[in-house]
């Protein structure tokens, strides 16, 4: 016999946190979560995976259907835990893939608490003190990078792409007034480096500017935009009657940790405004989603070095600071706490230097008749999203409070030190070579070669000599094979987890150059885990050599 709806509602009440104090039910709530944590803990081992690698069966997933009746919470929890089997543990020192740090306990709690009570940051009416947390984080971060917190403003959005979207949208409204009301009626462009994140293309597409409006400027060998080429292109655009919606300064590229010369870009922008007598200032957005965290070194005394970083690390940190300290010159900045701020996904902050800029994208009150009738803080008047959860700012606030400057300095310094350790190991072997030697960040790009290759000269030959095209392609394929073997070992719980980039740069004759990538962000990293990278590479090289030998003798 089917239960009545009232019986089901009464039963399902136990699956919700109780709205009034209930010690027994609170204990059940906590126990349910602890039980899930215990089940996850049972899946841990010495490997960088939870449980074991699972076959991802999407066909079976497509056959999933909603059951007719409710399912017990314990059974649901078990299913959720099982979905994490085979997941990489980013905090494991043998997990060195892309810019994915482990979140702290504080930031997890910061993200969990709002999940229970569900604040909506559309307005203080529906978020109360969580709205205050967003302002706190925005002000703390603004001060950290060098903005005036009394004038600037910030909002959390859906990722690094979202921060770019806001920056470029503001620039579009400055360059082409009335766009929000009447659409794009003028040719407007986005200028960025060839190493800028592909999100520039995404934003141009979604804003209706078109991907062809993105002008990519070549970079130096250090993966920094070449300002003189940017100036030439910008002058060409303006001379032809076009508008510059935004200049994107990439402050820490994903693959190379390249840092653009923001000061030079700012000087160029100011010169162009005077030369062409522009009635607007092309908007400069700093895509600092990775590099922002190094702002904690802006007031660090490298001469005294109170935290005791080794000399090479001091040089690397100071090398990053020389660019990051220029962030106040940008009109807006994109910041990802879930990258170098050690919070859970997603925690992305868009900071604007002058809060008055947000008026360019503010809705009329008549557009939202059922909102914003009480209080003072109503970011939903200008945000793309109406609904914004409270977990991102609370997680960020947790870590800013937890770390302080010295805590974050120590974590970043340790990551850089471990990356330098890896580079020293890779450079100490004849079969491997680092291709981003001058890099100041925690990312290491490298290539592996078969026996008999002169790694002292091969990278320059493949970069410059077109007669090496076939050789370059063969070595690209060799590195892909290395990657797949290392990845297969990692999925089996062995070795390390690294990543691959299909084009860390192009040769002078237009051929993409493949590189393997290690991104060391785990606070648990030690030298022995650096050595594990080499062990995985040697194992893969040996297997390829055996396979090639067998193929030749077949």
N, C-alpha and C positions, 0 to 999 in steps of 0.2 A: 504494500500500500504506500503511495506517495505521501510524504509528509506535507503538511500545510505550509504555506509561505511563512506564517508566523513562527512555526517551529524551526524552519530553516534560518530565519533571521535571528532568533534567539540563540541558535547554535553558532551561527557565524559571528555573533558578537564576541565570542571568545578568540576569534582570529584577529581582532583589532586591539591596539593599545586602549586601555580604558580611559574615558574622559575625566573620571574622578579617581582619587587615590584608592587603590585596591592592592594591598601588599601581596596578596596571594597571586593575583593575576600578573602583577609586575614581576614577581619571581618566575612565573611561567614564561613571560616574555623574555626575560634575561636568560633563562635556562634554554629556551628554544634557540636563541642566538649562540649561546655557548656550545650547545650540542652541534650546531653547524660548524663552529670553529674547531671542535674536537674532531669532527669527521674530516675536515680539511687537513688538520694537523697529522692525521693518520696517513694522509697521502704524501707527506713530505719524506724525502730521503736525502742522500748526498747529491742527487742529481738536480739540475736546474729546472725540473718539471714537477708539477703536482701529479701524483699518481704515475700513469704511463701514457704514452702517446696513443691517442684513439683515432680510429678511422673516421673521418668526417663524412657522415652519410646524409647528404642533403636530400636524396630521394626519399629516405625514410622520414626526414623532417617534414617534407611536403605532405606526407600522409597523416600528419598529426591533426587531431580534431578535438574540439571541446567536449568534455564528458557531460552527461546529462545532469549529474548531481555533484555536490561538493566532494572534495577529497581532503582527508585529514592533513593538518598543517605539517605534521612530522613526515608524511609521505612526500609532500610538496618540497619540504626542505631537503630531503634526501635527493630528489630529482635535481634541485638547483646545485647541490654540491657536486653531483655527478657531471654536470655541465662544465665544471672547472677542471675535470681530469684532463691531463695533457697540456694544461696551461703553463706557459713559462713563468717562473718566479723571478720577477725583475730585480728583486733585492739580492738574488744569488750572485756571488761574484763571478760565476761562470756564464751569466747571462749578460752579454755585451752587445745588444742589438738596438740600434737607433737611439733616439733620445727618450728613453722610457725609464724614469727613476722609480725606486720603490717609495710608496707613500708612508709617511710617519704615522704612528699610532694617534698622535694629536690630530692630524689632518683627517684621518679616517673617522675619528669621533666627531670632528667638525662637520664632516659630510653626513654622518649618520643622524645626528640630532635633528637637523632640519627635515630629514626624511620622515621622521616620526610625526612632526607637527605641520609639515607641508606649507611653509610660508611661500608667498608669491611676491617677488620683488618688483612687480608692476607698480607698486605703491607702498608707502608705509602703512596704509590702512590694512593691508593683508600680509605685512611682514614684520612690522614693529621693530624690535631691536636687531633683527637680522638686516634690516635696511641700514641701521646704524653701522653694522659690521661692514657693509659694502663701502660706506663712506670712510670708515676707519682704514680699511685696507687701501682704498684709493689714495687717501692722504698720506699714509705711511710709505706707500710705494712711490708716490709723487716726490716726497721729500728725499727718498732714497736715490732716485735717478737725477734729482736736481730741479724739478719743477717746484713752483710755489703752490703749496697745498691750498692756500686761501683763494687762489684764482683758478686752479685746475679742477678737473672733475674726472670721474671714472665710472665705468659700468662693466659688469661681467657679461660675457657673451658666449657663443657656442663653439669657440675654438680660435686658433690662430687665424684661420680664414675669416672668421667673424670680425676680428680686430682689424684686418686689412680692409674688409668691406666697409666698416665704419669710417676708417681714415680716407679711403678713396671717395666714398659718398660725400663726405664733408668737402673734399677738394673739388668734386664735380659741381657742388652747389656754389662754391666760391668762384670757380672759373666760368660756369654757365648758369647764372642766376635764373631761377624759375623752372629749373629742370624738374623739381619735385611735382610741380603743378602741371606743366605743359609737356614734359618729356624732353629727351635730348634733341636739340635742334642745331647744335654746332659740333664741329669735329673736335673731340677732346681726347687726350692721350695720357697714358700712364707710362712713366719712364722708370725702368729698374735695371738691375744688372742681369747678365746672362746666368748668374748663379742664384738669382732671387727665387723664392719659392713659387711653385707652379700655381699657388693660390692667386697670384696676380692675374693669371689667365682666367681662373674660375670667377673671380670678382668681376672682371671686365665683361665676361659672358653674362653673368646674372644681373648686372646693372644695365645691360642693354647697350654697353659701349662697344662690344665686340672684341674678340680676342686679337684682332689685327690692330687694335688701339694700344696694345702693349708693346712698347719699344724696348728691346733688350740691348743693353750696352755691354760691350766686351769688358772682360776683367783682366787684371794683372796676374802674374804667376802666383801671387798671394791670395787670389780669388777676391780681390777688392775691385769695385767698379772703377773704371778709368774716368776721372772727372772731366778731363779735357774732351773726351769723346761725347760724354753726356752733354757738355756745354754746346758742342757743335750741333748735336741733334736737336737740343732744345731751341737753339737759335733758328735752326731750319724750320722747325714746327711753327714758331711764332712769326717768322718772316712770311710764311705762307698763309697766315691768318688762322692757324689752328690754336687750340687752347691746351694748356697743360693742367690736367685735373690733379695729378699727383706725381711727386718724385718719391720713389721708395728707396730708403736706405736700409740695406740688409745688415743687421747687426748680429751676426752669428749665423752663417749659413748651415743648413742641416748636414751636408756632406763634408764641408771643409772648415767650418767655423770661421769663414771669411768675414771680415769686418770692414764695411765701407767707410770712407773718409767723410763723415757727416759734416764736419766743419767746412770742407771744400765744397760740398754740395750746397750748403747754406749760403756760402759766399757767392757761388754761381747764381743761385736763385735771386739773391738781392741785386746782383749786377744786372740780371736780365729784366727785372722789374723796372729798374731805372732806364736801361737802354731802350726798352720797347714801350716805356711809359704805361705799363700795365695798370689796369684799375683793380687788379686782384693780385694776391701773392700765391703762386702755385704752392699747393699744400705739400709739405714734407712729412711723410709718415715713416717712422723708424720701426721696421719689422724686427723687434728685439725679443721675440718670443723665447729665444734661447739665451742671448747674450745679456739680457737685463740684469740677471742675478749678480753679475760681476760688478754692478754698481756698489756693492758692499765694500769694494776696495777703493772707492773714490777718496776716502779719507784714511786709508790704511797707510801706516808709516813703513814703507818698504826698506828704508835705511836701517831702522831699528829691528824690523821683522819680529814683532813680539810673539807671533804664533810659531816661529821656528821653521818656516818652510825652507826646503833646501834651495840652493842658489839658482838652479835651473828653473825651479817652480816659481821663485820670486820673479825671475825675468819674464816668464810666460804670463804670470798674473799682471805684471806691470805693462806688458805689451798689449794685453786686452784692455786694461784701464785707459790707455792712451786714446782709444776709440770710444769706449763706453761712456767716458766722462763727458762726451759731446752730446749725449742724448737730450739735454735741455734745449738744444737748438732745433729739435724737431717739433712740429706742430701737434703731433700725436704719436703715441707709442703703443705697440702691441706687446703684451706680456703673457707668457704661459707659466702659471705656477705648476702645472702638471708636467712641465719639462724640467727646468733646473730649480724648481721650488719644492719638489718632492711631495706633491699632493696627488690625490686620485684624479683621474679624468672626470669631468672637464672643468678646468679652472682657469679661464682666460680673461684677462683684464684689458680693456681698452681705456687708455688715458689720453685726455686731450689737454693741451697746455692752457688753453683759455676756454673756460666753461661756456663763454658766450657763443662759441662756435656751434654748440649744440642747438642753439635757436634756429640754425639753418635747416634742421631736420625735425623740428618740433611740430606736433600735430595741434590743430585747433581744438579747444575744449568741446566745441559742438560736434566734433568727430567721435567723441567718446562720452556720450551723455550719461553713461552709468558708472563712470569712474572719476576718481580724483576730486571728491567732495569734502575730504577731511585731511588735515595734516599739511605738511610742507614738502615732503620728498616724494616726487611722482616721476621716476625715470621712465615709466611707461608712456609718457608724453613724447619721448624722442627715441626710444629703443625700437629696433626692428621687431623684436619679440614682444608679445604682450606678457606671456607667461615666462618667468625666469625663476628657477628654483633657488633656494637659499644655501644649498650645499657648497657651491664654488667659493663665495666669499668667506664662508665660515671655515672651510678647509684652509684657505690662504691665510686667514687671520690666525688660525691655530699655529701654522708654521712660522709666521713672522714673529709671533710671541714666543714660540718654543726655541727658535734658533738664536734670535738676536743677530747682530752683524757678525760676531765672532763665530757663531755656530755655522752660519752659511758660508763664511769665509773658509772655515776648516773643511767643510764637506767639498766645496769646489776645489780648494787647494789639493785635497787628497785625490780627487778625481783626476786632476791635471798631473799630479805626481805619478799616479799609476799609469796614465797614458804615456808619460815620458819613459817610464820603466819598460813598457811594452815596445816602444820605438827603439830603445837601446837594444833590446833582445832581438828585434827583427833586423836591425842594422848590423848585428853581430854575426849574421849567418849569410852564407853565399847565395842561398836560394830565395831570399826574401829582400824586399826593398820598400822603404816607406816613401810614399809619393806626396805626403804633405808635411815635409820635414819642418818647415817654418811655422807650423800651426801652433797656436797658443792654447787651444782648447782641449777637451777630454776625448776628442774623436781622432782615431788613427786610421788613415787610409793606406793600404799596402797592396803589393802584388807579389804573387808567388810564381816561381819559374822552375822548369825542369832542370835536371843536371846539365852542365855544360854551357849555360847562359851566363854571360858576363853582366851581372846586375849593376856593376858600376857605370856601365855605359848604355845599357839597353833602353832604359827609360827615356833618355835624351834622344837616342836614335829613333825610337818609335814615335816620339813626339814631333820630331822635325823632318825626318827623312821619308819621303813618300815611297821610296823603293822598299821600305819596311812594312808596307801596308799588309801584305799577306802574313808576315811574321807577327804583326800586332794582332791581327784577327785570330791567329792560332793561339797566341798567349792569352788573349781575352777568353777564348773558349776553355783554355787550360784553367784559368782562374774560376770560371763558372763551374767546372767539374770539381775543383777543390771545394768551392762553396757547397755544392750539393752533397758531397761526401761528409763534410763537417756538419752540415745541417741534419743529415740522416743520423749521424752519431748522436747529435744533440737530442733529436726526437726519441732516440732509444735510451736517453738518460745518461749519455756518455759525452765526454769532451766539453766543448763550449758552444754557446749560441752567439754567432756573429751575423753580420748581414752583408749584402752585396749591393753595389751601385753600378748600374749599366753604363753610366757615363759620368765619372767624376770630373772629366774635362774632355775636350776634343783635341785631337792632334792638329797640327798646323795645316794638314791637308784634309781636315774634316771628318776624321774617323773617331768614333767614340772609344774611350779608353775605360775598361772595366777595372774596378778596384774592390777589394774586400775591405770591410769596415768593422772596427771595434769601437764601441761607445761605452766607456767605463764610467758608470755613475753610482755603482753600489758602494755604500759606506763600508761594506764588508770585504772589499777588494784588498788583496795582499799580493806580494810578489809571486807566491806559489800559483796563484790563479792566472797571473800573467804568463807564467811558464806553461800553463795548461793550454794556452792558445797555440804555442809552438808545437806541443805534443800532438795536438789535433791536426795541425798542418802537416807535420811529418808523416803521420799515419795516412792522411789523404794522398800525399805525394807518393808514398810507397805503394799504395793501392793502384794509383794511376799508372805508375811505372810497370807494375805487374800486369795490368790489363793491356797496356800498349805492347809489352813484350810478347804476351800470349797472342795478341792479334797479328803481330809481325811474323810469328812462328807458325801461325795456323795455315 
